[in-house]
Amino acid sequence: MVLRWEDLAGAALARQFPSPAGDVAAAVDAIGAVQTQTARSAFLGLGARFPGTSHAAISAAYADGAIVRGSTIRGTVHTASRRGYTVLAEATRLGQHRRWARMLGVSDAELARLWLSIEDYARRWRTPEELREHLLAWVDEHAPGARRAAETGPGRSLALGHGGLVPRPASGERWEGQGAPVYATFDRAGSATAADVVRLHLAAHGPASRHDIAWWSGMGLRVVDEALSDLGLVAEEGPDGRTYVDLPGAPPPRELPGVRLLPEFDALLCGYDPRARDRFVAPEHHRRLWNQANGMLLPPLLVDGRIGGWWRAAGTARRRPLEVTWFAGTRRPRSAELDEPVAALEAALDITVTTVSLTRDTA
């Protein structure tokens, strides 16, 4: 049987919108890592999936270390449970290690020693500037030829973005804010392998192609293929001619009627290769949401399990208007359908929505 986009969407919705999973850490574990390039995305993503999840509960889970966030796969920021973050850290090592080594002009072994040095240094909370100074001091001592690459361009983020550190707000700012952080070493919850990375992806996003897994994880196709070979999963042909694999015992597909307000970089988009996101969004709508010039995504509007627009509650005030835009040619959300997602948004961000406007996008 050839899978249709609808089949893939239904299977993924069953994983991304499961039954209530207990506390915040269990909820994050149930849906996999949440991309939090914007810090509020974890709050929005949990609120959309588990309506009623409160800002206080999510903040407490961060403060207690039950969930953590940091720069991991693809150099992006993700929030995960402690076990999930352990797997993301391994994916980062497998996907970024050689890239960093090439960029700095050092050997793999030298880069591994540098990463260990950063983790040893960050056994107490450090500012980004302290970490960069430590990076440059290490380079000056052990690999002086790498100084220029380490202090300019992407090299400046190496001290923060290798998957071994986690941040917290530096001065009591709320966890969904974008203020200055401090960083400390993440103590991994055991070990992880490339096969664990594949399992984590499929459990949250499957069925998936090798290209989806490679894009999401940042690991090369060769590493993904080796892990898939070890797992020996059942495969089916997809609507784009690619082969799709899944874990045994996956939950049955589900429909998702109604409206959800998803965060920027939501997993329904960012869990998949950009060229194969048709399961949740039409190509022309994807182009409207994703600004390829700066990599930003508009927060998607999910209508009946498919992305049909975007929304905005701009600003940082505790009282804000909400603007909802739906794409021409898709179903217009009914005003009453927005009551529950608005309540979920208010609870998750601890804000009050003052007004709600509905507009059709005709661009």
C-alpha positions, 0 to 999 in steps of 0.5 A: 500500500502506498501511504497518502499524506492524509495517512502520514498526518493522522499517524503523526497527530496521534503522537503529537496530540496524545491523551493527557500525559500527567505532569509537564515533564511527562507531557514533553516526553510524550511529544518529543523535543519542542523547538524553542528558538523563541522561548515562549514556544514550549509554553505555546506548544504544550498549551495547544496540545494539553489545554489548561497547562499553566504558565506556572506549571511549565515554569516550575518544570524548567526551574526544577530541571524536570525539563531543560532547553539548550542548543542541540540538533541543527544548532537550534534550541530545543526543550526536552525531558532529561532523557530526551535531552540526553538523546538530543545531545548525542544527535548533536555530537554525531551531527555537528562534531565533524562540522565544528572540527572542520570549521576550526581546523582541528582534529576530531580528538582535539574538538572532543577535548575542547567540548569536555573542557567547556563542560568542566568549566560550566560546572557552575553557571556561566555567562555567554561571554565567560564561555566565549573567553574560555573557548578562546583561551583553550584555543590559544593554548591548544590550537592557536591556528583556530583562533580566527575561526573561533572568534568570528562567524559561526565559531562564536556560538561553539561555546554555547551550541554543542549540546552539552549545556543548558541555560536559565534566565540570568536575572529572574526573568520569566522562562518564556522571555528572550533575555540574557541567560546563564549556562551550566553543564547538563548531566546526561541521563545515561548514554544514547546512540544513533538508534535512540535518536531515530527512535525518538524521532519516530515516536514523536513524528513517525512514520518518517523517511530517512530524509526527515530523520536526517533533517530533523536530527542534523545527522548525515544520511549515512549515520541514519541509514546505519541506525535504521539498518540496525533497527530493522523497521517495517517500511512503506512507500510514501506519496512522494516516492520516498520510503517511510518507516515506523516503530512497531506498536505505534498508536492508531491514526487520529483526526483533530477537529477544531482549532489550535494555536501552534507556536513558531517552529512547531513540530508539525512543520519542523519535524520533517524535511522542508521538501516533504511537509505536505502532510500538514501544509500546502506548499504555497502556504508553507512558503507564506509561513516560512521566511527563508531569508531569515529562517523565521516561521509565523505561528501556524493556525491548525484547523481540523488537523491541517495548517490553514493560516497563522496568528499573532498576539504581539508584544510583551504586555499581560493584556494583548489583542489576538489576530488570527489569519486564515488562508484563502481557499481553506476553512474559515475558523468559526469564532466559537472555535477560538474560545478554547484555544484562546483560553489555552493560550492565556493559561500557558502564557499567563496573559489576557487576550483582550480582543480577537480578530479574524482576517483572510489572507489573500496574498 
